[in-house]
Amino acid sequence: MDMKLELVVVPVTDVDRAKAFYEMVGFHLHVDHRTGDEFRVVQLTPPGSACSIAIGTGLTEAPPGCIQGLHLVVSDIETALTELAGRGVDVSDPFHFGPDGRTPGLHPERIDYGSFASFSDPDGNSWLLQEVKRDTSGT
């Protein structure tokens, strides 16, 4: 039986501010629906992803900013960093994990799953970019 992760709820304080941020990152808007002041759902999807995020009002009891370490896999982290910085995203310098823990710079051998960068949305929900050069589509 397949189980496909298709939606992750990301709690935010200001839906319009978060929507603008994720659109700036490059996420595609699919849904912006409200049924009054108590319920609004905005669904956005990272480019090339089968999984979307939902932000809104009345979706979760979780506090804004509590989501940490969601991974966005990219085939070329240097290109991703350039693109995100060009869009105005405050993204970290690349890093990897060495014998002494988190280490500045790309992984020396550029192995799959070895190089990272990070950014956060306006509420502090954090994201990791992770470089994987091989095909990760599952096909």
VMD Tcl script that draws the C-alpha trace (Angstrom):
set ca {
  {0.00 0.00 0.00}
  {1.40 3.40 -0.98}
  {1.32 6.22 1.56}
  {2.12 9.56 0.03}
  {2.76 12.63 2.12}
  {0.84 15.36 0.33}
  {0.28 18.18 2.83}
  {2.08 19.61 5.86}
  {0.34 22.24 7.99}
  {2.70 25.10 8.87}
  {1.35 27.32 11.68}
  {1.75 31.07 11.13}
  {0.54 34.26 12.82}
  {-0.20 36.36 9.72}
  {-1.53 34.39 6.77}
  {-1.03 37.14 4.19}
  {2.55 37.81 5.32}
  {3.37 34.08 5.23}
  {1.68 33.66 1.83}
  {3.77 36.52 0.40}
  {6.94 34.98 1.89}
  {6.33 31.51 0.44}
  {5.46 32.98 -2.96}
  {8.74 34.95 -2.78}
  {10.57 31.67 -2.08}
  {8.98 30.30 -5.27}
  {6.16 28.14 -3.92}
  {3.14 27.90 -6.26}
  {-0.24 29.01 -4.89}
  {-3.03 26.46 -5.41}
  {-5.74 27.42 -2.95}
  {-6.71 30.50 -0.97}
  {-10.13 29.77 0.51}
  {-11.92 31.25 3.50}
  {-15.27 30.72 5.12}
  {-15.41 33.77 7.36}
  {-12.94 35.05 9.94}
  {-12.46 31.71 11.69}
  {-11.29 29.56 8.79}
  {-8.90 30.17 5.91}
  {-6.67 27.72 4.11}
  {-3.85 28.64 1.74}
  {-2.12 25.76 -0.02}
  {1.28 26.27 -1.65}
  {3.71 23.83 -3.24}
  {7.47 24.08 -3.66}
  {8.54 23.88 -7.33}
  {8.81 20.25 -8.44}
  {7.36 18.85 -5.21}
  {4.47 16.42 -4.79}
  {3.95 17.66 -1.23}
  {2.34 21.00 -0.40}
  {2.10 23.13 2.72}
  {-1.04 24.64 4.19}
  {-1.06 27.88 6.13}
  {-4.16 29.56 7.41}
  {-6.59 30.22 10.22}
  {-8.39 27.47 12.11}
  {-6.14 24.71 10.78}
  {-4.13 23.71 13.85}
  {-3.63 24.38 17.53}
  {0.17 24.25 17.06}
  {1.96 27.52 17.85}
  {3.39 29.57 14.97}
  {7.08 28.89 14.41}
  {7.06 25.37 15.87}
  {7.87 23.57 12.61}
  {11.62 23.00 12.40}
  {13.83 21.36 9.81}
  {11.52 20.69 6.89}
  {13.78 19.59 4.03}
  {13.69 20.86 0.47}
  {15.88 18.68 -1.74}
  {17.73 20.50 -4.52}
  {20.03 19.12 -7.20}
  {22.48 22.04 -7.00}
  {22.64 23.90 -3.72}
  {24.80 26.71 -5.08}
  {22.24 27.47 -7.79}
  {19.43 27.27 -5.21}
  {21.25 29.70 -2.90}
  {21.78 32.16 -5.74}
  {18.14 31.94 -6.82}
  {16.76 32.34 -3.29}
  {19.05 35.26 -2.48}
  {17.97 36.86 -5.76}
  {14.36 36.53 -4.64}
  {15.16 38.32 -1.39}
  {15.19 35.26 0.90}
  {17.57 35.49 3.87}
  {19.27 32.12 3.37}
  {22.31 30.87 5.26}
  {25.69 30.10 3.81}
  {26.15 26.43 2.91}
  {27.27 23.99 5.58}
  {27.86 20.28 6.09}
  {28.32 17.96 9.04}
  {31.87 16.90 9.73}
  {33.62 15.13 12.61}
  {33.12 18.22 14.80}
  {29.46 18.72 13.88}
  {28.06 21.52 11.74}
  {30.89 22.87 9.58}
  {30.86 25.91 7.25}
  {31.03 25.25 3.51}
  {29.87 22.62 1.07}
  {30.62 18.98 1.79}
  {34.20 18.48 0.50}
  {33.14 15.58 -1.77}
  {29.69 17.02 -2.57}
  {28.11 13.68 -1.66}
  {24.34 13.32 -1.87}
  {22.67 14.44 1.36}
  {25.91 16.14 2.41}
  {25.50 19.89 1.81}
  {22.88 22.10 3.43}
  {21.65 25.66 3.83}
  {18.77 27.02 5.88}
  {16.15 29.73 5.98}
  {13.11 30.53 8.10}
  {9.71 32.04 7.40}
  {8.64 35.23 9.23}
  {7.34 33.16 12.18}
  {10.53 31.12 12.59}
  {9.37 27.89 10.94}
  {12.68 26.58 9.62}
  {13.63 24.92 6.36}
  {16.75 23.09 5.23}
  {17.93 22.91 1.67}
  {19.67 19.59 1.12}
  {21.70 18.80 -1.99}
  {20.92 15.48 -3.69}
  {22.27 15.22 -7.22}
  {20.82 11.83 -8.06}
  {17.25 11.34 -9.28}
  {14.94 11.42 -6.25}
  {11.66 11.19 -8.13}
  {11.16 7.56 -7.15}
  {10.54 6.50 -10.74}
}
mol new
graphics top color blue
foreach p $ca { graphics top sphere $p radius 0.5 }
foreach p [lrange $ca 0 end-1] q [lrange $ca 1 end] { graphics top cylinder $p $q radius 0.2 }
display resetview
